[in-house]
């Protein structure tokens, strides 16, 4: 994994540039290609976290990548399981109407949710927390991506910022399938990858939170602040517990 430190550092630089340009609606049209690059970097980090954190990662990571694209294709063609929607031309090449970068986006979401779930060591934490966290992240992503940026367009309305409720149910169902695999093959992993995964989750939530506030969606901004605070406090508490345990030993 010699290339991973470079990917992480490049993502950090790209993220803060994007936080300013995308978050404050300063991204010029000629720089739209930056969106797919961001997703590929985030997906590479999420995929690496999963590869390191589970046995059989060599096939589980591709399964999540291609499986998510397959389900998204089904969604675009039939409206199941996410409801009816179409993608705009903002994420690069498409296959059957679905950008290939969506697979990378799912790796980022599932990989970061997996890392956060590892902070809460209770029975079946991966199985249940990963889909919950994935939906929680989508509650920040979808209103901004669809209603503010126009990255995709929904055919139906819903109660939450006009996003169909079926979308969140579909997200939970697909993420539950992935989390079942992750729990079955979970293994010990270097704390660095968990730390990066936690940061990735918080950073994604913050990016869409800033963009939402700039667009007047203040509820999502508050959601992102609360999410970041709770997760970072839990990570710090986990580190303190580990330190105390080592001192006792």
C-alpha positions in Angstrom: 0.0 0.0 0.0 2.9 2.4 -0.7 0.6 4.5 -2.9 -2.0 5.0 -0.2 -0.3 7.9 1.7 -0.1 9.8 -1.6 -3.8 9.2 -2.3 -4.7 10.4 1.2 -2.6 13.5 1.0 -3.9 14.3 -2.5 -7.5 13.8 -1.3 -6.9 16.3 1.6 -5.7 18.9 -0.8 -8.5 18.2 -3.3 -11.1 18.2 -0.5 -10.3 21.7 0.9 -10.2 23.2 -2.6 -13.6 21.6 -3.3 -14.9 22.7 0.1 -14.4 26.3 -1.1 -15.3 26.0 -4.7 -18.3 23.6 -4.4 -19.4 24.6 -0.9 -19.6 28.3 -1.8 -20.8 27.7 -5.4 -17.6 29.1 -6.9 -16.8 26.1 -9.2 -16.5 27.3 -12.8 -18.1 25.2 -15.6 -14.7 24.3 -17.1 -13.7 22.7 -13.8 -16.6 20.3 -13.5 -14.2 17.4 -14.2 -12.9 17.9 -10.7 -16.1 16.2 -9.3 -15.2 12.7 -10.7 -11.6 13.1 -9.5 -12.9 13.8 -6.0 -15.1 10.7 -6.1 -12.3 8.5 -7.3 -10.0 9.7 -4.6 -12.7 9.2 -1.9 -13.5 5.8 -3.3 -9.9 4.8 -3.3 -9.7 5.6 0.4 -13.0 3.9 1.2 -12.0 0.8 -0.8 -8.6 0.6 0.9 -10.2 0.8 4.3 -12.5 -2.1 3.4 -9.7 -4.1 1.8 -7.6 -3.8 5.0 -10.6 -4.3 7.3 -12.1 -7.5 6.0 -10.9 -10.9 4.9 -11.5 -11.7 1.2 -11.3 -7.9 0.5 -9.9 -8.7 -3.0 -13.4 -9.7 -4.1 -15.6 -7.9 -1.5 -14.4 -4.4 -2.6 -15.1 -5.1 -6.3 -18.4 -6.6 -5.4 -19.4 -3.4 -3.7 -18.1 -1.3 -6.6 -19.8 -3.2 -9.4 -22.8 -4.3 -7.3 -23.7 -0.7 -6.5 -23.4 0.2 -10.2 -25.7 -2.7 -11.1 -28.3 -1.8 -8.5 -28.1 1.9 -9.6 -28.7 0.8 -13.2 -31.7 -1.2 -12.1 -32.9 1.9 -10.2 -32.5 4.2 -13.3 -34.3 1.7 -15.5 -37.1 0.6 -13.3 -37.4 3.0 -10.3 -36.5 0.1 -7.9 -35.2 0.2 -5.2 -34.5 4.0 -5.0 -37.5 5.4 -6.9 -37.4 7.1 -10.3 -34.4 9.3 -11.1 -31.9 10.2 -13.9 -28.3 11.3 -13.7 -27.0 14.5 -15.2 -23.7 14.6 -17.1 -21.6 15.6 -14.1 -19.6 12.5 -13.2 -17.9 11.3 -16.3 -18.5 8.3 -18.5 -21.8 6.4 -17.9 -22.9 2.7 -18.4 -26.6 2.3 -19.1 -27.2 5.8 -17.8 -25.2 5.4 -14.5 -21.8 7.1 -14.1 -19.0 4.6 -13.4 -17.9 7.0 -10.6 -21.0 6.0 -8.6 -19.2 2.8 -7.7 -16.4 4.9 -6.2 -18.9 7.0 -4.3 -20.5 3.9 -2.8 -17.0 2.6 -1.7 -16.4 6.0 0.0 -19.8 5.8 1.8 -19.6 2.2 2.8 -15.8 2.4 3.7 -16.2 5.5 5.9 -19.4 4.1 7.5 -17.5 0.8 8.2 -14.8 2.8 10.0 -17.2 4.8 12.1 -19.1 1.6 13.0 -15.9 0.2 14.4 -15.8 2.9 17.0 -18.9 1.4 18.6 -17.9 -2.1 19.8 -21.2 -3.8 20.4 -22.6 -7.1 19.0 -23.5 -6.8 15.3 -22.2 -3.2 15.2 -21.1 -3.6 11.6 -24.3 -5.2 10.4 -26.6 -2.5 11.7 -24.5 0.6 12.0 -23.1 0.6 8.4 -26.5 0.9 6.7 -27.7 3.4 9.3 -24.6 5.5 8.9 -24.9 5.2 5.1 -28.4 6.5 5.1 -27.4 9.2 7.6 -24.7 10.4 5.2 -27.2 10.3 2.3 -29.5 12.6 4.2 -26.8 15.2 3.7 -25.8 14.2 0.2 -29.1 13.8 -1.6 -30.8 17.1 -1.0 -27.7 19.0 -2.0 -26.7 16.8 -5.0 -30.3 16.7 -6.4 -31.9 20.0 -5.3 -28.9 22.3 -5.2 -26.3 21.0 -7.7 -28.6 19.1 -10.0 -26.4 16.0 -10.2 -29.5 13.9 -10.6 -33.2 14.5 -10.8 -35.9 12.7 -9.0 -39.2 11.7 -10.7 -41.1 11.7 -7.4 -41.3 13.9 -4.3 -40.9 13.0 -0.6 -41.2 14.4 2.9 -37.5 15.1 3.5 -36.4 18.0 1.2 -38.5 16.5 -1.6 -36.4 13.3 -1.7 -38.5 10.1 -2.1 -38.7 8.1 1.1 -38.2 5.0 -1.0 -34.7 6.2 -1.7 -33.6 6.0 1.9 -35.2 2.6 2.3 -33.3 1.4 -0.8 -30.1 2.8 0.5 -30.6 1.0 3.8 -31.4 -2.3 2.0 -28.4 -2.2 -0.3 -26.1 -1.1 2.5 -27.4 -3.9 4.7 -26.4 -6.5 2.0 -22.9 -5.0 2.0 -22.7 -4.8 5.8 -23.7 -8.4 6.1 -20.7 -9.4 4.0 -18.4 -7.0 5.9 -19.4 -8.4 9.3 -18.9 -12.0 8.2 -15.4 -11.2 7.0 -14.3 -8.5 9.5 -10.8 -8.6 10.9 -8.4 -6.5 12.9 -7.1 -3.5 11.0 -4.4 -0.8 11.6 -6.0 2.1 13.5 -4.7 4.5 10.9 -7.2 3.3 8.4 -10.0 3.5 10.9 -8.9 7.0 11.7 -8.9 8.0 8.1 -12.3 6.4 7.5 -13.8 8.4 10.4 -12.3 11.6 9.0 -13.6 10.7 5.6 -17.2 10.3 6.9 -17.0 13.6 8.8 -15.4 15.4 5.9 -18.1 14.2 3.4 -20.9 15.3 5.8 -19.2 18.6 6.3 -18.8 19.2 2.6 -22.5 18.8 1.9 -23.3 20.6 5.1 -21.4 23.7 4.0 -22.9 23.5 0.6 -26.4 23.1 2.1 -26.1 26.1 4.4 -24.8 28.3 1.5 -28.0 27.3 -0.4 -30.3 28.0 2.6 -30.8 24.4 3.7 -29.9 25.1 7.3 -31.3 21.9 8.7 -28.7 19.9 6.9 -25.9 22.1 8.1 -27.1 21.5 11.7 -27.2 17.8 11.0 -23.6 17.8 9.8 -22.4 19.8 12.8 -24.1 17.4 15.2 -22.8 14.4 13.3 -19.2 15.6 13.3 -19.3 16.5 16.9 -20.7 13.1 18.1 -18.4 11.0 15.9 -15.2 13.0 16.8 -16.1 12.9 20.5 -16.6 9.1 20.3 -13.3 8.7 18.5 -11.5 10.7 21.1 -13.2 8.8 23.9 -12.2 5.5 22.3 -8.6 6.7 22.1 -8.7 7.7 25.8 -10.1 4.2 26.7 -7.3 2.5 24.8 -4.7 4.7 26.4 -6.1 3.9 29.9 -6.2 0.2 29.2 -2.5 0.3 28.1 -1.5 2.2 31.2 -3.2 -0.4 33.4 -1.5 -3.2 31.7 
